[in-house]
Amino acid sequence: MKSYAVRGAIGAFLLISVFMLFLPSAKGDAAADYKAKCASCHAADGSGNSPTGKALKVLDLGSPEVQKKTDEQLHNDIANGVGKMKGFKSSLKDPQITELVKFVRGLKK
C-alpha cells in the first residue's frame, strides 16, 4: 500500500514539475521592463531622443558603438550601471536583464 502512495507522490511531483516548465518564467516582459526602466532616458525607440536622454547625452542603443558590445558587457552595463546610468541589479532579476540585452539587440540600426 505504501508503494502506491510513494508512486503517486512521485507522479504528482513530476506532473507539477513538467507543468511549471510552461508557466511564465522570471524573464518577464522585456518590452515592459524597457518601458519602465529605460525609456525615460533612452526613448521608446532607443534613440536617446528624450528630454532626459538629450540632457545626459545618452547613446543611441541601436548605434554601432552600443551594438558592438558583447552580451556580457551589455548585461554588466544594465546590472551595474555605466557612466551616469545607475545599475538595475537590485530591481531586475538576472533573467530579466538577459531579456533586456536581447531587446537592445533588436534596436540595431
HELIX and SHEET records of a PDB file:
HELIX    1   1 LYS A    2  LEU A   21  1                                  20    
HELIX    2   2 ALA A   30  LYS A   37  1                                   8    
HELIX    3   3 ALA A   39  HIS A   42  1                                   4    
HELIX    4   4 PRO A   51  LEU A   56  1                                   6    
HELIX    5   5 PRO A   64  GLN A   67  1                                   4    
HELIX    6   6 ASP A   71  ASN A   80  1                                  10    
HELIX    7   7 ASP A   94  ARG A  105  1                                  12    
SHEET    1   A 2 GLY A  81  VAL A  82  0                                        
SHEET    2   A 2 MET A  85  LYS A  86 -1                                        
END                                                                             
